[in-house]
Amino acid sequence: MEWMALLLFFCLCGFLLLGYPVALTLAGLSLIFAFIGHLAGGFDLAYLAALPSRLNGVLTNQTLIAVPLFVFMGVVLEKSRLAEDLLETMAQCFSRFRSGMALSVVLVGALLAASTGIVGATVVTMGLLSLPTMLKRGYDPAVASGTICATGTLGQIIPPSIALVLLGDVLSSAYQQAQLKMGIFAPDTVSVGDLFVGAFIPGLILVLLYGIYVLAFAPKPPLDAKASESVPVSKLVKVLLPPLLLIAVVLGSILAGFATPTEAAGVGAVGALLLAATKKQLSYGRLREAVMSTASVTSMIFLILIGASVFTLVFRGFGGDDAIHSILSALPGGVFGAMFIVMLVVFVLGFILDFIEITFVVVPLVAPVLLMMGVDPIWLGIMLAINLQTSFLTPPFGFALFYLRGVAPPSLPTQALYKGVIPFILIQLLVLALLGFWPSLATWLPMAVYG
């Protein structure tokens, strides 16, 4: 009945394209297929007996506690006017250069990614603050909108990243499963901290290439903006020091081994509250909004994860994991061919599915097979993270495009929005290719830090 597993996967993609709720579709469609398969004599309902323990494992997972903490940290920083101060100061610093405003957007976006890690909040904030100014200064609409959208997606790869937290949990389970199948009964794990450290160098490369593109290759405004007076060092320190300290505390504690990502997320949440309080932006109303927003995002993620657990059980009950192993193992090129096909499938699915759906539905199916073939789990995680980052930019369902379209002026054509993100998608694919040829870009720093 392996064909039932593949049919389940394709039916799931079809229902998601029709707009049905992700979590309920994952669980409901899987249970329907399980019932049909049981009636046909090809599915053993004993597989579903593991469901309660699976759900309990999801709800008590220590790693996933970092999700609401990082979300809360990002929402509080968003409401503390951190982005406004950073963007205004950096724009003044680079106002003497052509494309200085675009470069300031890239740098501020990187700082926000390392501070908040929330793509939607970064894109909306940068769109409201910088897009009107960039258009007024004569920037090509495609360049302005593409820079803002792409910069907002840096929160996917630059730690602390919610995507890396979710990928770390999924890959850890897949790694243990792969080792058990290979007869290793004391399996190692891949931690979220490993992925955070491994993403550091690729994230810096992305920021560097974004900056090179907007300075050297992107169409420049016809007239330079008037050079403003130099920014006083005291103002620059006052604006940059708080987010840099927060980044140093959160990431530094993980890199130094003083704290787990979950513990560091708790410290970051408290630090965000203190930063908002010092800026006199911590009112009861803002705190309530932050808590409600955190609860909404966290509930959505956990509900999808519960639905994905049901889907994975049913898929494996039909022998789907064996089918995928047979398909990938039979591909020409061995590990390279299998990895290339998986990356291609994930990239294509990014056109129609959200990164959370791909992380919880696709990655658990293909990761164990790739890991059994000898793929390094940290390298695989970073490759997947950068690949999933493109899903925010690829039309028609790129979420960053929707976020910016919602706050952009009506004069900005949607065609310019789609055109503007193409160079940045190519840059992300270039970094993906560099990682493919030089895995040490992702694995060297974790080895140097943890040994």
Residue, then its C-alpha position, 0 to 999 in steps of 0.5 A: m500500500e505504499w502508493m496510498a502514502l504517496l496519494l495521501f501526500f499529493c491529496l494533502c498538497g491539493f487540499l492546501l492549495l484549495g485553502y483549507p486550514v493546514a492543521l485540520t487538513l493534516a490530521g483530518l485527511s490522514l485519519i480518513f486515509a487511515f480508515i480507508g486503508h484499514l478497510a482495504g486491509g492495508f493499514d494497521l490501526a495499531y500505528l495510531a496507538a502511538l499518537p497520544s505519546r506523540l502529542n504528549g511529546v510535542l506539548t512537553n518538548q523543552t526545545l519548542i518552549a523557545v518558540p513562544l519566548f522568541v516570538f514574544m521577544g520579537v513582538v516586544l522589540e517591534k513595539s518598542r520602536l527599535a526599528e524606527d531609531l535604527l533605520e533613521t540613524m543608519a540612513q543618516c550614516f550612509s546618506r552620503f553614498r548612492s544607494g545609502m538608504a538601500l544599504s541601511v535597510v539591509l543592515v537594519g534588517a540584519l540587526l532586526a533579524a538577529s534581534t527579533g527573527i520575525v519575518g512579517a514584523t520586519v517586512v511590515t515595519m521596514g515597508l512603513l518606514s522606508l518604502p515611501t522615503m525610498l520611492k520619494r528619493g527616486y529609487d526604482p520601485a522594484v529595487a525598493s520593494g525587493t530590498i525590503c522583502a528580501t531583508g525581512t526574510l533574513g530572520q529565517i536564517i540569522p539566529p535566533s530564528i524560529a525556523l531554525v528552532l523548528l528545524g532543529d526539533v524535526l532534524s533531531s527526531a529524524y537523526q535519532q530515527a536514522q541511527l536506530k534504523m542503522g542499528i545505533f541504539a545510543p543515538d546522537t542528536v542535533s541541537v538547535g544550538d548547533l544550527f544557530v552556530g552553523a547558520f552564522i557564517p551563511g547568514l553573514i554571506l547573505v547580508l554581504l551579498y545583499g549589500i554588494y547587490v544594492l551598492a554595485f548592481a541594483p539601479k540607483p536613484p537618479l539623484d543622490a539624496k542630500a548628504s546630512e550632517s554626520v551622526p554624532v558618535s553618542k547618538l550612534v552608540k545610544v541607538l546601536l548599543p541596546p540591540l547589540l547587547l541583547i544579541a550578544v547576551v542571547l547568542g553569546s550565551i549559546l555560543a559560549g555554552f552557558a545556556t541552551p537556546t530555550e534558556a537564552a530565549g527566556v533571557g532574550a524575552v526579559g531583555a526585550l522587556l527591559l529595553a522597551a521599559t528603558k525606552k518608555q514603550l512598555s505600557y499595559g496595552r502594548l504588553r497585552e498586544a504582545v502576549m496576545s500576538t505570541a499566543s496566536v502565533t504559538s498556537m498556530i505552530f503547535l496545532i500544525l505540529i500536532g496535525a503533522s504528527v498524525f500525518t507522519l504516523v499514517f504516512r509511515g503506516f502505509g510504508g511511505d518512508d520505505a517508498i521515499h527511501s527506495i526513490l531517493s536511493a535509486l536516483p543517479g548520483g548517489v547522495f548528491g543526486a538525492m540531495f539535489i532532488v530534495m532541494l529542488v522539491v523543497f524549492v518548488l513547494g515553496f511556491i505554494l506552501d508555507f515554511i512551517e508546512i514544509t518543515f513539519v510535513v516534508v522534512p520528516l519524510v526525507a531527512p531520515v533517508l538523507l541522514m542514513m545516506g551519510v549527510d551531515p545533519i547540521w549542513l542539511g539543516i542550514m541548506l533547508a533553512i536557506n531553501l525555505q527562506t526563498s519560500f517567503l519571496t517566490p510568487p504567487f504565495g510568498f508571504a513577504l510579498f503579501y506583507l509588503r503589498g498590504v502596507a505599500p502605497p497603491s502606486l506601487p505595481t504588483q509587477a514591480l514587487y515580483k520583479g524586485v525579489i528575483p535578484f535576491i532569490l538568485i542570491q539565495l540560490l547562489v548561497l545554497a550552491l556555495l553551501g552545496f560545494w563547500p559544506s564547511l561553510a555551515t559545519w566549520l564553526p560548530m566544530a570549532v565551538y563544540g569540537 
